[in-house]
Amino acid sequence: MLKKIAYSIFLFLLLCAQSAFAASSVNQVELTWMSIANWYIKIGDTKIMMDAYITRVPGPPFFYAPKSLPEDPYAFTTKSYGVDTASIKKVKDAVLGKGALDYMMVGHSHFDHSWDAPMWSKLTGAKMIGGVSTCFQAEAQGVKSSQCQSVSGGEKIALNDSTDVYVVRFNHSGNNKNPIQHFARELYQPPTPDAKGQYRAGVGEDYPNGGGNRAYLFVVNTDKGKVSFFINSSASAYDLDKDIIVDGVNYGSPIEDLKIAMKAAGLDKVDVWIGAGGKPVAELVVPVLHPKVYIPHHWDGLFNSFWKGIPYPYKDNDLADYLKREAIELIPQKQYFDSYSLTATGTHLTANHSVKAKLGFHDEQKFSATMLNSIKHMASTSSGDDCGETVIRPSILSGGFKYEVQL
């Protein structure tokens, strides 16, 4: 009898040890940038996409502003548009192979974030996580309502045994000059497609910002210790410290919501901030996050061809100088599908040659001498905003540089 009891205890302890080993089998987090605010995140065996907008909806004059709001350039469109399913499948095959995708997370419901998310979910069976407007968009495109989890901010979601994510209600880039794009707006029902099954991409049409962003704070227990990273897909310093109110419901201010999430996660700093919004946003967020590393995204424009790779080198001297003063390492990308390895000992840019080769990208983007010279005279990022509202790009003319607004 005693032998049986001893044997049972031995089996119990062995199972506990195996479970503990399984729960702590994560040795690193892999973060792969896929253009704009698109990410592939691998945490152990759990695979996550963020936004994953591969289709490129045409730029202006396809988009146009109402006469009363000339600085709201993405409000309306001239016609509906479709999803580039072939390109999505090509990226899926290169990144996932025959593997599954567990989660499709969406920052907010603008076209350059949520446009392709439902197709990814349908192709892979991935569960979607995003705002109520994102879930309405997904439902309209054939994703079961049970397959999309609507989050408003304040939620804690266990992605696997090692990973929790805290949802933070955030704002969008812009200000009162482009209120249709910037201020929190939701859908109230799934949008209606046209006869071709297509939708209107305007931020005043089928793709409002969805009541502001859903930013995400990840906390991962690796076998070498805890690591954390925060992703916000858009931001503006204009009202980052002001309450977000939608239909009479007060969701608090983004900065206060971030403080609450940090406290709930038991953090006083993060390893990585994947951010957008430039120096004005950083000056507000850094005192809350205290990140070790800053990785920029949403700086490469909205309408450049995905298949040509990064259109110009990263440059934001104001932000870089600020981060340096705060002893925060800036690690910008050099090509689409650059990967970062995040471990308890640090964050490193890693080679991702195999995936890039499958997609026809150089390991590092090659730029002409003209482009390299022109970047000396301008920032590749916009002036304190993302989403390309005020990105200045040079046209090389016989008379020298001419600066134009690239919408």
N, C-alpha and C positions, 0 to 999 in steps of 0.2 A: 504493500500500500504506500509506504513512504517512498519507494522507488518511483511509483507512478506519479505521486505528487511532485517529486523532484524533477521528473522528466517533463511534466506539464509546465512547471515553472521555467525550466530550461527552454521549452518551445515558446512560451510566452515572451521571455526575454529576447530570444532570437528574432521573433516577429517584430518586437518593438525596435530592435536594433536595425532590422531591415527597413522598417517604416521610417525611422529617423534618417537612415542613409538616403532613402528615396526622397525625403523632404528636403534634404540639404545637398542634393546632387547638382544644383546650379553652381557653376564655377565662374560664370561671367554673363554679362548682358551684351548682346550684339545689337547695335543700333545702325541701321542702314538708311541713308538719305536717298530718296527716290525723286527728287525735285520738289519745288514749292514747299508745302508743309506735309509732304508724303513720306512716311517712314515704314520700314519693316523692322519689327522688334522681335528678337528671339530670346526668350528667357527659359533656359533648360529646354524642355520639349514643347513649350508653349510658344505658338507663333501668332503674332499680332501685326495687323496693318493699321496705319493711321492715315485717314483720308484716302490715300492711294488714287489721286486724280491723275489719270494718264491721258484721257481724252483732252484735246485742246479746243475748247469752244472759241470761235473767232473773236478777235478784238473789235474795237470801234472801226468802222461805223455800224457793225453788227449790233454793238451795244450803243445806247445813246442816252443822254440826260434829258429830263424834262426842261422846258424853257425856263421854268421858275427856279430850277436848281441846277445851274450849269456845271457845278462842281460835283455832281452826283452821276458820274459817267457810266455806271453800270446798272442804272435803274431799270431800263427797259431794253428789249431786243426787237429786231425787225421781224424775226420769225423764230420758230422752234428749232431745236437741234437734237441730234442723236448721240448715242454712246459709242465710242470706238472699241467695240468688243474685241476685235482682232488684236489690237495693241495690248489690251488688258490681258488677254490670253497669252500673248508672247511674253509679257513681263511675269505673269504667273508661272509659266513654265520655267523661265530662267531663274526665278527666285525660289519657288517652292518645289519645282520638279513635280513628282507625284505625291508630295506630302500635302497634308491638310493645313488649313488656316483656321485657327481657333477663334480669333476675335477680329472684328472690323470696327475700329473705333473712329469716331468722327469729331473733329474740333468744333465746327459749326456748319450751318446749312447753306452757305453760299456755294455757288457752282464750282469754284476752284477747290472745294473741300469735299462736298458730299455727292458730286455729280456721278462718280463711278462706284461709290460705296455699295449701292444695292446690287450691281452686277457682280462685284467681288463676292458678296454674300451668297448670291445665287449660284455662282460657279464653284464655290468652295464649301458652302454650308456654314460659313462662319457666323457666329452670333454678332449682331451689330449693337454698338453702344453709342448713344448720341442724344441730342436734344429731341423734344417732341416733334419739331418740324422735320428733322432728319428721319425720324421713324415714319412720319406721314409720307415723305418722299419715297422711302423704301417700300411702304405698303402699296403706293400707287404703281410701283414697278414690279410687283409680284412677290415681294418678300413678306412672309407671314408676320402678322403683328407680334406673335409670340417669339419671333426670331430677332426682334429689335427691342432692346432695353432702353427706355427713355429715362434720362437723368437730368436733374435740374441743378445739381450742385449740392455738396454736403454728403453724398453717398460714399460708402466704402465698399469696394468690390474685391473679392478674393478671386484672382485670375488663376492661381494654382496654389499648391501647398506652400510655396515660398514667396508668393507675390501678392501684395495688396495694392490697389490703386484708389486714391482719394480724388473725387471729382470736385473741381473748383469752378464756380461760376465766374466767368471773366467777361471783359468787354471786347469790342471790335475796334479796329483802327479807324481813324477819322475824327470828326468833330461835328459841330452844328452846321458846317458848310455842306456836308454830304450826309444829311440825316437819314435818308432812305437806306444807305449802306451801313451807317454807323449805329444808329439807335436800335435798341432791342425790338425785334419784330418776329412774331411766330406765325406759322400756318395754323389754321383751325380745322382743317380736314385735308385728306390727300389731294394733291393737285390733279387736275383732269388733263390727260394727254390729248394731242390732236389726232387726226385720222391715221397718222403714221406711228402713233405711239410715242411721240416725242414731246418735250417740255420746253417752257420758256425759261431761259437761264437768268433773266434779270433779277436783281436783288429786290425789286419792287414787284416781281412777278412770282414764279414758282420757287424761287431760291432766296428768301429773306435770310438774315443772319441767324434766325432761330433763337431769338431772345438773348443774344450774346453768345460768347464762346463757352464751351465746356473744356477747361484745361484739366490736365491730369498729372497728379503727383504719384509716382511709382515708388514703392518700397520693396526691395528684394533681399531676402535672406540667402546669401551665397554660402558656400562651404568655407569661405575665408572671412566672412563677416557681412554686415549689412551694407547695401548700396542703395542710392536713391537718385531719382532724376525727375525733373518737372518739365512738361511740355505745354506751352501756350501757342496756339496756331495763329493768333493775331492779338493786337493790343494797341491802345492809345493812351498816352499820358493825360489826355484831355479830361477824362472822367474816371480814371482808374481808381480813384479814391472816393467816388460817388456811388450811391446805392443804385443798383439795377432794379427797375420797377417795370413789371410787365402785367398789364391788365389788373392793376391794383395790388399785385403781389410783390412784396419787397424781398429781393434775394440778397440784399447786403451789397457792400462794395467789393470789387475784386480783390483789393489789397487786404481787407479785413477777412474775406473768405479764405484767402491764401494763408493768412496767419492762423486761422482756425484749423485748416487742414494740416499745417505744419505741427501744430500742437497735438492734434489727434494722432498724427503719425509718430509722435515722440521725437521730432527732429528740430535741431536748431541750425542746420545747414544741409545742403544737398551736394551730391558729387557733381551733378551736371544739370545745367539749365539749358534747354533747347528753346530758344526764344526768338521773338520778333518785336519790332517796334523801335529799335535804335536806342541811343543814349537817354532820351527823355523817359522812356519806359524803364530802362535799366536803373536809373537813379531812384525809382520808386520800388522796384522789385528786389534789387540786390540786398537792401537792408533787411528784407524778410527771408530771402532764400540763402544768402551767404554762400553762393555756389563756388565750387573749386574750379569748374570749367564752364565756359559758355560756348555753345554751338549755335551758330546762326542758321535760320531757315526762312523761307518765304522772302528771299532777297533777289531771286533770279527772274522776276517778271512773271506774267500770267499767260502770255500769248506766244512766246517763243516756241519753236518746234521742240517737242520732247526728244525726238530721235536725233537731234543734232548735239545734245549734251548742254552743259552749262554755257550760256550765251556770252558771259563776260566774267572776269575774275572778281572775287569778293573784295570789297573795300569799303570800310566805314571808319575813317580815322578818328572821329569824335568818340564813337563807341569804344574803339580799340584803346584810345588813350585813357578813357574812364576805367575800363576793365583792368588795364595795367596798374593804375593808381590803387585799385582795390585788390591787387594781387590775384586776379582771376585770369586763368589761362584761356585765351581765345584760340579755338581750333576750327577754322573755317574749312569748307569743302573745296576740293579741286576738280571734282567731277561727280556727275550723278552716280549713285550707287557706291559712293565712298562709305566705308563702314567704320564704326567706332567700337572698340572693345572696352567695356566698363567692368572693372573688378574692384575689389576692396583695396587694391594697391594703386589704382589710378585709372585714367582714361587715355586711350591711345587710338590714333587713326590707323586703320589696318588695311591691307591690300584686299581687294575683292575682285581679283582679275577674272576668275571664271565666269561670274555673273556678268561683268562688264563686257567680256568677250562675246558672250552669247547674245548680247543686245547691241553689239557693234560700237561700243564706247571705248575710247582710249583709257588707259589707267588714269591718266591725268590729261585734262583738256588742253589742246594745243590752240594758242591764240596767235593771230597775225601781229606783226610789229606795229601796225596801225592801231590795233585794239590795245596793245600793251602801252603804247604811247598815250592814247586817249584816256586811259584809266588814271593817268597821272593828274588829269585835269578835272576829275569828277569822282563821285562816290557811286559804287554799283548799287548801293542801297538807296531807298527813298529817304526823304527828310522826316525822320521820326515816325514813319508809318511803313506798314507793309502793304500788300495787295496792289502795289504798283501805281498808286494814284499820282504820285509826283516824281517818278523815276526820271532822271535826266540822262539822256543818252546822246552821244555826239554823232553828227553826220559829217563826214569828211568831205568838204567841198574845196574847190580850187582856191577859195579865199581864206581857207583855214577852218577852224572849228565853228560849227553852228550848233547851238544847244536847243533841243526840242523836248517838249513833254511827251513821254511815251506812255500812252494809256493802255 
